[in-house]
């Protein structure tokens, strides 16, 4: 082979590599962006495919924020809501399966309400005929028309007596606990609730201690629903719960002192701005209302 052909041969391989490497890097980047493979249909005993909901959450939830536009365009979301309408919870084998179904249903119905009513700023103050968003009986679950408050305050809270549902049911506000980017599953639902609790207790958005002011600042959810922790934690309620979960020693010490009355407990202002991946704009504070809401206010007030 001549010297000239060696030169051009080397040039060919350099050019080929220069062409292939960017393609490979781009392909890997695109592959990493793909949320997950669309699931094959697999209905559980109740007639619901939570694998579809898991796919949707992994696809359209990031850092606790929802891509409502993407969710709206995906036909699988409509299919999942339809399945919830015809499901049969009594066919499930365990209470944990029923709890997981209800948590998934609540969160899916909140998102569906935001989408169907074209809400772009906040659900706070949204009404139809004087009926607030969370009291609208517009969601079909197990063949019955229910409101979000029906699910939370009649089907979940009094039945399961599980206070950790308040970090799992998401009311579409930025001050709500971050929506989990996976479906709740009966076999793991208690572990999932515990993980949600740990994330909540260690996020300064919901729990923070101001040593200078001697104030323990907490999510207002704990003000609205604090009594739900009393049975599980008779010596300190939700303060004992936070102290058990927090990895911040200053917070742990503050919860003990707050139980003893030596540290003041204050609550963050609630930001009702929609938990959307779109630009949130200015924060929307909670308003005084005459009706009850979902996990952003309490009918117990």
Secondary structure as GFF3:
##gff-version 3
##sequence-region A 1 301
A	DSSP	alpha_helix	3	33	.	.	.	ID=ss1
A	DSSP	alpha_helix	50	60	.	.	.	ID=ss2
A	DSSP	beta_strand	61	62	.	.	.	ID=ss3
A	DSSP	beta_strand	65	66	.	.	.	ID=ss4
A	DSSP	alpha_helix	68	73	.	.	.	ID=ss5
A	DSSP	alpha_helix	75	85	.	.	.	ID=ss6
A	DSSP	three_ten_helix	89	91	.	.	.	ID=ss7
A	DSSP	alpha_helix	95	116	.	.	.	ID=ss8
A	DSSP	beta_strand	127	128	.	.	.	ID=ss9
A	DSSP	beta_strand	131	132	.	.	.	ID=ss10
A	DSSP	three_ten_helix	133	135	.	.	.	ID=ss11
A	DSSP	beta_strand	139	141	.	.	.	ID=ss12
A	DSSP	beta_strand	144	146	.	.	.	ID=ss13
A	DSSP	alpha_helix	148	150	.	.	.	ID=ss14
A	DSSP	pi_helix	151	156	.	.	.	ID=ss15
A	DSSP	alpha_helix	157	160	.	.	.	ID=ss16
A	DSSP	three_ten_helix	163	167	.	.	.	ID=ss17
A	DSSP	alpha_helix	189	201	.	.	.	ID=ss18
A	DSSP	beta_strand	207	210	.	.	.	ID=ss19
A	DSSP	beta_strand	215	218	.	.	.	ID=ss20
A	DSSP	alpha_helix	221	225	.	.	.	ID=ss21
A	DSSP	three_ten_helix	226	229	.	.	.	ID=ss22
A	DSSP	alpha_helix	237	245	.	.	.	ID=ss23
A	DSSP	alpha_helix	249	260	.	.	.	ID=ss24
A	DSSP	beta_strand	264	267	.	.	.	ID=ss25
###
